[in-house]
């Protein structure tokens, strides 16, 4: 049932992705992608709704209705903030190392 990658399809995919693959790279990709497809085929065999169902099912009637509430605590915290802009806290920018 597993669909395997063909050399023609691999060439087409490489062209669509604008990849220029050497013959060695094509051979490696061909082997690796077929293994990946095989793995997904195995997962598909065992995956089903009953396997993925949650252990604790909650009825929709048990869920709390969503409603907006004002939060006095948030307003108090914002008042005490050393740096703010409107209703938002201002924080220093975090630089990521290159």
N, C-alpha and C positions, 0 to 999 in steps of 0.2 A: 504494500500500500504506500510505502514511502516513495516519494518522487525524488529521483536522483538528478543531479545536475549533469548536463551533457556538455561536452567541450564547446559546442556551438552556442549554447545558452551562456556559458561562462564568458565567451568572447563578446557576446551581445551585452551582457551585464557590465563588463569592463568598459566597453565603448560608451554605454549610457552614463557610467560614472566618470567618464573621461580619464580612465586609467590606461596607461600603456604598460602592459605586463610583458616581461620577458618570458620565454618558453619555460624557464625554471620556475618563475613565479606562478605562471598559469598552472603548472603541474602541482605546486604546493597548494595554491588556492583551491584547485579542483578537489584535491584529497581532503583538505580541511573543511570546505563547505559541504561536501557530501557527508562527512562525519557529523557536522552540525545538523544537517537536515535529518539524518538518521536519528539523532538524539531527540529532536523535536517530534519525530514520528513516534518514538517510544513514549514520550511524555503524553502525546495525544491519546495513545492507547489507554493509559491509566487515568487520565484526567476526566472527570465527569462532575456534574453538579453535586452529586451526593458526596464525593470526596472533598469537594471544596466548601461544602456547607459548614457554617459556623457550629461550634459545639453548643452554644447557647443562643437559641432562636428567640428573638424578641418580636412580639406582635406590634403592629403599628399603633394599636390603641394604647400600648404601654408607654410609648414615647411621649415625652413632655412637649407641649406645643411651644413653638418658637415665638418669643415676644421680646421686644426691645425693652431694656430696663436702663435707668440712669444709674451711673456709678459715681457716688459721691467720693469714694476713695480715689478714683482716677483724677477727679478735679482737684482734690487736696494734694495729691502727689505732684500734679502739674504745677500747682502754685508754688511748691517748694523747690522746683527744678531750677538749677543754676542757669541753665540756658534753654530757652524754648522759643518756638515760633508758632504763634497762633495756638492751636490745640495739640501741637506736637512737641516732643522732646527733641532737642538738638544734641547730637553727640559728635565727637571728633571722628573724622574719616579714618577708616582702618586701611592702611596701605598693605597690599599683599607683596611679599618678596618675589622678585622676578625669577 
